[in-house]
Every structure is written in structure tokens, then in C-alpha cells.
Amino acid sequence: MLFSKLHAVLVIGTCFSLFACAGGGESGTGQDDSSSTPDPIVASGQITGFGSVFVNGVEFQTTNSSVSLDGVSAAESQLSVGMFVNVRGSKNVDGLNGNASLIEFDDELEGVVNNVNIDVDGTGTLDVMGQSVHIMADTILQGVASADLIVNNNVIEVSGYSNGLGSIYATWLNIKAPTYSGTESLELKGVASMANTTNKTFFIGSQEINYADSSVELIDLPNNLVQDNYYVDIKSEVGFSGAVLLASKIKLINIDKKEVTGTSGVSAELEGVITTIFTTDRFGVNGQTVIASDSVLTTAMLLTTTGVKVEVEGTYNSDGLLVAADIEIFQASNLEVAAYLQSVDLSNSSDPIVTVLGIAFHVLPSTILKDETDSVNGSPDQYFNLSSLDKLTGTQQRLEIQAYKDPIRNHFVVTRLVRKNYEQGQSEELDGRVSTASTDSGNTIEISGIVIDTSVNPSFSASLSVDDHVEIILGINGELIATSIN
């Protein structure tokens, strides 16, 4: 399932749709609010769109910004939707616009796939050099059409959420090479364990690393030795000896695990997965300790499990820890639609609407927008946005939309929208769970409240029950008439 956000303030039931009430995907001009001074900010999250850069629902103007990829100066065009980045700059008082001075991207892993465990819904895990890479429904894939096509010995690059202890929740995955030949560069970040300073070996997750060769470049390591709990970045140009990764360079990032700290008084927005629970009011997100008081968070609701995807807004205290002023839990999508665009309504910039199959879908600032067509000289449009759709209204534009229904405002909210190449004769499809079973001899069925006509073959729906998962083929005419149900 894909995710959008809902506020975790006080009680979840009363705050379910606060973020949906706050604005839309094409909101704002991106210009400074001259009536007040923008606040300095560090925003950490995945890129959800361009036309500037969208991170954590904020549109950051990039006119005067620098871009860094893995520590090397780069162009904005080298960034991709899904990459997890740190944006340094300022945010306007409207909360929707800002200006970036620096955008930093550092991948978590460049490695060889050892084992693939992907479910039929495209989610699951990959074992990559001793790390468990979680493929989520909103993981952006580059170089491969779907996660089930990833195979052993692929060389992949991964960006996402990690605390350095062996698990990575991928927001972006790129196939670097179809097969590992022994010449590809490899990279691994993580917290060292089982360090042997005599043999000069240690583990990251379940991957053993050896740095005994005198040619290994060691950077910032006390006594040139790796100790337990050091958070390090390992690069290898020489590959493996058996199952052991041979290091070419090791750089110490932090001496005590992956403990990210910030500058006292600076505002921050942090998106990620809760990886550690320390106490009833402290938890870890991507290696950053977050302090959350009862007035911000219902402890029983959130701090009972890891793996919850959140966005935290707050300010760094004198210890460099993030004190939360607001926490949002990401709401999972439960509806997938593949259909042709009927209209785009940008008349209300704070609530843009895309219509397919006669259904209005509302787009948020945090909605992932991605183009997978060959619309720009045979390649996808990196700067694809809703205006791109609007300019081509009247042409056949096929969209894949993933969404959930906001129960308060009673409309559909888009978590991800992807434009695909048009192919003549492609059917329109709807994937979701039965919300109302057939009560009229199988002539209709409801999926998330959407009524589907099944009268062509009543047996399609007569045996279905509430909460059954179904894939419905609708034909090609924009009508909610089922031709088959799986």
C-alpha cells in the first residue's frame, strides 16, 4: 500500500483528515511571502515532484540552490522522484513554499542482490550484501518495471530510511547493472558489530567486511581501527573474497551508531520510519532521536511498534535532538486505478483535482508525481506535474493512481500518480477491497464506495464478501462496467 499523511495529534479519529484539509499538490506560487521573514529549516524526506523540488509537502524553489550527490557537486537534473534528500534553506509562513540553498543526496547502499522475496503485490524484501531492503508500495523503481523482475546478482543502488542496523526502507531503487561482474563499485553504510581489530574485520548487518590490506584508505578512524558501534561508510572497488567484502575505503561518519543531531534552535522536518523505541516519549527515525510530549502524541497510538512511517516537525534542542511540535502518520492507500485522464481542475490551487472514470481524485503537496512516458525526446519528463497533464487535456493520457478515501471529507486523496505511455486498446482497471457486497443478484458491487456495474456477468460478484480483494477490468470507455473480476 502507498501512504499519505494524517496528523497524530491527541486522538487519531478526530484528526484523520487534517492534512487533507491543509492544501493541494499545485498549491502556492513558490515565491517569498514579503510580509514576514522565512524560517531557516532542514527538511529530510523523499522527493515527490519537480517544477522546483517538492519534499515533505513543501515546494522548495531551487533558483539559487546547490545540489550534491554522494558528496559531489551535481545538477538538479540528476535528481529523481523518490530519492531521499536533505534540503537546507528556508520555509515560508504558509508552510507550503520555501527556498532551498542546498539539496544533498547520499545513497544508503550500492550492492549485489543475494536473495529476492517479493510478494504478488510488488512489496517485500531483498537481501543485499547482508542488508534487508524493504520494498514498499511507494518505492520508486528505476531501470526495472516492477520489483518482481529484480533477480539475484543484480547490482542496485538504494535510497531510503535506515538506522544503520541492517534494515533499509527503500524510497528509490535503481538497477545499476543487470549482473555483478566484479568490476562495479560497491558501497555500504551501517553500524559496525563484531569488530576484530587484530584481523581487521567487522560486520554491517550480516555482511562481513575485511580492511586488512595496507592499500585501504582509512578516513577519520581513531588509531585506524573500526570499533563496535562506529557508524561507517565502506566503499569497495575490488569486490569479494568468498562472501567477505574487501574494503577499498572506510570513512567514520559517527563514533556512536547513526545518531543524527542538529543545531540548537533550527527547525526541521523529518520523514521516515520509526526504527527504534527508546522510552514512552522518545523514538528513533532514520537514526534521529525524536522527543514527543503527550500533548503532541498519543503514546499508545504510536510508540508501540516500529515500522510506522511518519513525518515529524519540530526544533532541535541544545543536545541536538529533535523536539516534536507535530507528528503525522502516513495513511495507507487502498485503491488503485489505471485509466485515461478525463479532466484536470487547477482552478483552486490549494485543492487540485484529477478526474478519471468519472471519479474526482484530490492531489496533495505530498503526492508522488512521476512520468514514465517517452514524452520528452523519447524519455520521461523529469519536471512532470499537474500542469503537464492540463496542457495535454484532450489527448489520451493513461494514469496509474493510488489513493485512499478520506472518511471526513468523503473524497479520494491521491498518494501517487504516474503517467504511462498510451497503448491503443488498453483496458481500464480498478484494484481494491469490497466495501459493499452485492445485494441485487450480482448486478453491482462497491469498491471503496465506488459502484461497479457487474450485470454483464452477475456471477462475477455474487460470491464476493466485504473486504475481499479484487481486480476489476472495466473495458476502455471510461465506464464503471466490469468485464471481468479476479
C-alpha positions in Angstrom: 0.0 0.0 0.0 1.0 3.6 -0.6 0.9 6.2 2.0 -0.3 9.8 2.6 -0.3 11.6 5.9 -2.7 12.1 8.8 -2.0 14.1 11.9 -1.2 12.2 15.1 -2.2 14.9 17.5 -4.2 13.8 20.5 -6.5 11.2 19.0 -6.4 9.6 15.6 -10.1 9.6 15.0 -10.7 13.3 15.2 -7.6 14.2 13.3 -7.8 11.7 10.4 -8.0 14.3 7.6 -6.3 17.4 8.9 -3.6 17.2 6.4 -6.1 16.8 3.6 -7.7 20.0 4.7 -4.4 21.8 4.5 -3.8 22.1 0.8 -3.1 20.5 -2.6 -0.4 19.5 -4.9 -0.2 22.5 -7.2 -0.5 25.0 -4.3 1.3 28.2 -3.9 3.4 30.3 -6.2 6.7 29.3 -4.7 7.6 33.0 -4.0 8.6 34.5 -0.7 5.9 36.0 1.5 7.1 39.6 1.7 5.1 40.2 4.9 7.4 38.1 7.1 10.8 36.5 7.2 11.0 32.8 6.1 12.2 30.4 8.8 15.5 28.5 8.4 14.8 24.8 8.0 16.4 21.4 7.4 13.9 19.1 5.6 14.7 15.4 5.2 12.4 13.3 3.0 11.8 11.8 -0.4 11.4 14.0 -3.5 7.8 13.7 -4.6 7.8 16.0 -7.6 9.6 18.7 -9.6 8.9 22.1 -11.2 11.1 23.3 -8.3 11.6 20.4 -5.8 8.8 19.0 -3.6 9.9 17.5 -0.2 7.6 16.8 2.7 4.7 18.6 1.1 6.8 21.8 0.7 7.7 23.3 -2.7 11.3 24.5 -2.5 12.4 26.9 -5.1 15.8 26.0 -6.5 16.9 29.1 -8.4 19.8 29.8 -6.1 20.4 26.3 -4.7 23.4 23.9 -5.0 23.0 20.1 -5.4 25.3 17.4 -4.0 25.1 13.7 -5.0 27.2 11.5 -2.8 29.4 14.4 -1.8 30.0 15.6 -5.4 28.6 18.8 -6.9 25.8 17.9 -9.4 22.9 19.4 -11.4 19.3 19.4 -10.3 18.5 17.3 -13.4 20.4 14.4 -11.8 17.9 14.2 -9.0 14.9 11.8 -9.3 11.5 11.4 -7.7 11.8 9.0 -4.8 15.4 10.0 -3.8 15.7 10.7 0.0 17.4 14.1 0.3 18.3 16.7 2.9 17.1 20.2 1.9 18.7 23.2 3.7 17.1 26.5 3.3 14.0 28.4 4.5 10.3 27.8 4.6 7.6 30.5 4.3 4.9 31.1 6.9 2.3 29.5 4.6 4.0 26.1 5.3 3.8 25.1 1.6 6.6 27.1 0.0 10.3 27.7 0.6 13.7 28.3 -0.9 16.5 25.7 -1.0 20.1 26.7 -0.6 21.5 23.1 -0.7 20.0 19.8 -1.7 22.0 16.8 -0.6 21.6 13.2 -1.7 23.6 10.3 -0.3 22.5 6.7 -1.2 22.3 4.1 1.6 23.6 1.1 -0.4 25.2 0.1 -3.7 25.3 -3.6 -3.7 24.6 -7.1 -5.1 21.3 -8.8 -4.7 21.7 -12.1 -2.9 18.0 -13.1 -2.4 14.6 -11.9 -3.6 11.4 -12.2 -1.6 8.7 -10.1 -3.4 5.0 -10.7 -2.9 2.4 -10.6 -5.7 1.5 -7.0 -4.7 5.1 -5.9 -5.5 6.2 -5.4 -1.9 8.7 -7.5 0.1 12.4 -7.7 0.9 15.7 -8.0 -0.9 18.8 -9.4 0.8 21.6 -7.2 -0.5 25.1 -7.7 1.0 23.7 -8.6 4.4 21.1 -5.8 4.5 17.4 -6.3 4.4 16.0 -3.9 1.8 12.2 -3.3 2.3 10.4 -2.7 -1.0 7.3 -0.6 -0.2 4.3 0.2 -2.4 5.6 3.7 -2.8 9.2 2.7 -3.6 10.2 4.3 -6.9 11.9 1.8 -9.2 14.4 2.9 -11.9 15.7 0.6 -14.6 13.2 -2.1 -13.8 9.4 -2.1 -14.4 8.4 -3.9 -11.2 10.0 -5.3 -8.1 9.3 -8.9 -9.0 11.6 -8.5 -12.0 14.6 -7.9 -9.7 16.8 -11.0 -9.6 19.8 -12.3 -7.8 23.2 -10.8 -8.9 21.6 -7.5 -10.0 23.7 -4.6 -8.8 21.3 -2.0 -7.3 21.6 1.5 -5.7 19.2 2.2 -2.8 18.0 5.4 -1.2 15.6 5.5 1.8 15.2 5.2 5.5 17.7 3.4 7.7 19.1 3.5 11.2 22.3 1.7 10.1 21.5 -1.6 11.8 20.8 -3.7 8.7 17.4 -2.7 7.5 16.7 -0.1 4.8 13.2 1.0 3.8 13.7 1.9 0.1 12.1 5.1 -1.3 14.1 4.8 -4.5 15.9 1.9 -6.2 18.0 1.9 -9.3 19.3 -1.0 -11.3 23.0 -0.1 -11.9 23.9 -3.3 -13.7 22.0 -6.5 -14.6 24.8 -8.8 -13.4 27.7 -8.2 -11.0 30.9 -8.7 -13.0 33.4 -8.0 -10.2 34.3 -4.5 -11.5 31.3 -2.5 -10.3 31.8 -0.1 -7.3 30.1 -1.2 -4.2 29.1 0.9 -1.1 27.6 0.1 2.3 26.8 2.3 5.3 26.0 1.0 8.7 26.8 0.4 12.4 29.8 -1.9 12.9 29.5 -5.0 15.1 31.7 -8.0 16.0 34.7 -5.8 15.2 38.0 -7.7 15.3 40.9 -5.2 15.5 43.5 -7.9 15.1 42.2 -9.4 11.9 40.7 -6.1 10.8 37.3 -7.4 10.2 33.8 -6.4 11.2 30.1 -6.8 10.2 27.4 -4.5 8.9 24.2 -6.4 9.3 25.2 -9.9 8.3 27.9 -8.8 5.8 31.5 -9.3 6.9 34.0 -6.6 5.8 37.8 -7.0 5.7 40.1 -4.0 5.7 43.5 -5.7 6.4 45.1 -4.7 3.1 47.6 -1.9 3.5 46.1 -0.1 0.5 42.7 0.5 2.2 42.1 4.2 2.7 41.0 5.0 6.3 39.4 8.3 7.0 38.8 9.8 10.5 39.2 6.4 12.2 40.9 6.7 15.6 44.0 4.5 15.5 42.9 3.4 12.0 40.7 0.8 13.6 37.0 0.1 13.3 35.3 -0.5 16.7 31.8 -1.8 17.6 29.1 0.9 17.2 31.1 3.0 14.8 28.8 4.2 12.0 30.9 3.9 8.9 30.8 4.3 5.1 32.5 1.5 3.2 33.4 1.6 -0.5 34.8 -1.3 -2.4 36.4 -1.4 -5.8 37.8 -4.9 -5.5 34.6 -6.9 -4.6 34.6 -10.1 -2.5 36.9 -12.8 -1.3 34.4 -15.6 -1.0 31.5 -14.0 0.9 33.7 -11.3 2.6 33.5 -7.8 1.2 37.0 -6.3 0.7 37.1 -2.6 1.6 38.9 0.0 -0.5 37.9 2.9 1.6 36.3 3.3 5.1 35.2 6.6 6.5 34.0 7.2 10.0 30.7 9.1 10.0 29.8 8.9 13.7 31.6 7.3 16.6 28.3 6.1 18.4 25.9 4.5 16.0 23.9 6.6 13.5 22.9 9.3 15.9 21.9 12.3 13.8 22.0 15.7 15.6 21.1 19.2 14.6 21.9 22.8 15.5 20.1 24.1 18.6 17.1 26.3 17.6 16.9 25.3 14.0 13.6 24.0 12.7 13.4 20.6 11.0 11.0 18.3 9.1 11.9 14.7 9.1 10.2 11.9 7.1 10.9 8.3 7.8 10.1 5.0 9.5 10.3 4.5 13.3 13.2 2.1 13.7 13.8 2.3 17.5 11.6 3.0 20.6 13.7 4.2 23.5 11.2 5.3 26.1 7.5 6.3 26.2 8.4 9.8 24.9 11.5 9.1 22.7 11.8 7.2 19.5 14.3 7.0 16.6 13.5 7.9 12.9 16.4 7.2 10.5 18.9 7.5 13.3 17.5 10.7 14.6 16.2 10.8 18.2 12.8 12.4 18.5 11.3 13.7 21.8 7.5 13.8 21.8 5.4 15.0 24.7 1.9 13.7 25.5 0.4 17.0 24.2 1.8 16.1 20.7 1.3 12.4 20.6 -0.9 9.7 22.0 1.7 7.3 23.2 -0.5 4.2 23.0 -1.3 5.0 19.4 2.2 5.4 18.1 5.0 4.2 20.4 4.1 0.6 20.5 5.7 -0.7 17.3 8.5 0.0 14.9 7.9 0.2 11.1 5.4 3.1 11.3 6.0 5.7 8.6 5.8 9.3 10.0 6.7 12.9 9.3 8.0 14.9 12.3 8.1 18.7 12.5 10.0 20.4 15.4 13.1 22.2 16.6 16.5 20.9 17.7 17.2 21.4 21.4 20.6 22.1 23.0 21.5 18.4 22.8 20.9 18.3 19.1 17.7 16.2 19.5 14.5 16.9 17.6 11.7 18.1 19.9 8.5 17.4 18.0 5.8 20.1 17.6 3.7 18.0 15.2 3.8 14.3 14.1 1.9 12.9 11.1 1.4 9.2 10.4 1.2 8.3 6.8 -2.2 6.9 5.7 -2.0 3.8 3.5 -3.8 3.8 0.2 -6.4 1.1 -0.5 -7.4 1.8 -4.1 -5.5 1.5 -7.3 -6.8 2.8 -10.7 -5.4 2.5 -14.2 -7.5 4.7 -16.5 -7.5 7.5 -19.0 -7.5 11.1 -17.9 -10.8 12.9 -18.3 -10.1 16.3 -16.8 -7.7 18.3 -14.6 -9.1 21.1 -12.4 -6.5 23.6 -11.2 -8.9 26.4 -10.5 -8.4 26.0 -6.7 -4.6 25.9 -6.3 -5.0 24.6 -2.8 -7.2 21.6 -3.9 -6.3 20.4 -7.5 -8.5 17.6 -8.8 -7.8 14.9 -11.4 -10.8 13.0 -12.8 -10.7 9.5 -14.3 -13.7 7.1 -14.6 -15.9 9.9 -13.5 -14.2 9.9 -10.1 -12.6 13.0 -8.7 -9.2 12.5 -7.1 -7.7 15.2 -4.9 -3.9 15.8 -5.0 -1.9 16.8 -2.0 1.5 18.6 -1.8 2.9 15.3 -0.7 1.5 13.3 -3.6 4.2 11.5 -5.6 4.0 12.7 -9.2 6.0 10.7 -11.8 6.1 10.5 -15.6 7.0 7.2 -17.2 6.2 8.1 -20.8 8.6 8.9 -23.7 7.2 12.5 -23.9 10.5 14.4 -23.9 12.7 13.3 -26.7 11.9 9.7 -26.0 12.4 10.0 -22.3 10.2 10.7 -19.2 9.5 14.3 -18.3 11.5 14.9 -15.1 9.5 18.1 -14.4 6.2 16.4 -14.8 3.4 18.0 -12.7 -0.4 18.6 -12.9 0.1 21.4 -15.3 1.8 18.9 -17.7 -1.5 17.0 -17.7 -3.6 20.1 -18.1 -1.6 21.2 -21.2 -2.4 17.9 -22.9 -6.1 17.7 -22.0 -7.9 16.2 -24.9 -5.1 13.7 -25.7 -5.1 10.1 -24.5 -3.1 10.2 -21.2 -3.1 7.0 -19.2 -2.7 7.4 -15.5 -2.0 4.9 -12.7 -3.4 6.4 -9.4 -3.2 5.0 -5.9 -5.4 6.6 -3.3 -7.4 6.3 -0.1 -10.8 7.7 0.8 -10.9 10.4 3.4 -13.8 9.5 5.7 -14.3 13.0 7.0 -14.4 14.9 3.7 -15.7 11.9 1.8 -13.4 12.2 -1.2 -10.4 10.3 -2.6 -6.9 11.5 -1.8 -4.0 10.6 -4.2 -0.8 9.2 -2.7 0.8 8.5 -6.0 0.1 9.5 -9.7 2.1 8.1 -12.6 1.6 9.0 -16.2 2.2 6.0 -18.6 2.6 5.6 -22.3 -0.7 5.3 -24.2 -1.3 2.0 -25.9 -4.3 1.5 -28.1 -6.8 -0.9 -26.7 -5.6 -0.9 -23.1 -8.4 -1.6 -20.7 -9.1 0.5 -17.7 -8.7 -1.3 -14.3 -9.6 -0.9 -10.7 -8.0 -2.7 -7.8 -9.3 -2.6 -4.2 -11.3 -4.2 -1.5 -15.1 -4.8 -1.5 -16.8 -2.2 0.7 -20.4 -3.4 0.0 -21.2 -6.9 -1.3 -23.7 -7.5 -4.0 -27.3 -7.1 -2.8 -29.1 -7.2 -6.2 -28.4 -10.7 -7.6 -24.8 -9.8 -8.6 -25.6 -6.7 -10.8 -23.4 -4.3 -8.8 -20.6 -4.3 -6.3 -18.9 -1.4 -4.4 -15.2 -0.9 -4.1 -14.3 1.8 -1.5 -17.8 3.2 -2.1 -17.5 3.1 -5.9 -20.4 1.3 -7.5 -19.3 -1.1 -10.3 -21.9 -2.5 -12.8 -21.4 -6.3 -13.0 -24.6 -7.1 -14.9 -22.6 -8.3 -17.9 -22.0 -11.4 -15.8 -23.6 -11.4 -12.4 -21.6 -14.4 -11.3 -18.6 -12.1 -11.1 -19.7 -10.6 -7.9 -22.4 -12.8 -6.4 -19.9 -14.8 -4.3 -17.8 -11.9 -3.1 -17.8 -10.7 0.5 -16.9 -7.4 2.3 -13.1 -6.9 2.4 -12.4 -9.4 -0.4 -9.5 -8.1 -2.6 -10.5 -7.8 -6.2 -9.0 -6.6 -9.5 -11.7 -5.4 -11.9 -11.2 -5.0 -15.7 -13.6 -2.2 -16.9 -13.1 -2.0 -20.6 -11.9 1.1 -22.5 -14.9 3.5 -22.5 -14.5 5.2 -19.1 -17.5 3.4 -17.7 -17.7 1.5 -14.4 -18.8 -1.7 -16.1 -16.9 -4.8 -15.2 -15.8 -7.2 -18.0 -14.0 -9.5 -15.6 -13.2 -9.7 -11.9 -10.2 -11.5 -10.4 
